[in-house]
Amino acid sequence: MLKHRGFPGRFPGTDHQFTIRRANPKGVTKLVARERFADRKKADRDADAAFLACLWDHFGDQAFERGNLDAGRLSWLFGREVIAAEDPFDPESYEALLKIDETRARVAFPDAFDGTWVA
């Protein structure tokens, strides 16, 4: 499992995790597209924006390996702002390649690209 050095481990001041410390010995957590309902808490929406900002700051428009990025946090963006960068895509692989769909990400989280969420 690739560890993304320099990537923030969590959303500052919260328990919202961005990375994991070690591989899951029971198997890789599958990435699934989670539905984001309008009544989600502001802290959850802020964590999504901060995570996307960190992804953009760290990887930009390049494909990146899933590695130690938290599956739960990725799943809130997966299938919309973060998409598969390979075909076939294995949602249960730490080596799976992902990329940011910049157009959709800028529409959904415009603040993530203006530098206010840099951790």
Beta strands, then each sheet from edge to edge (+ up, - down):
strand 1: 64-65
strand 2: 82-84
strand 3: 97-100
sheet 1: 1+ 3- 2+
end
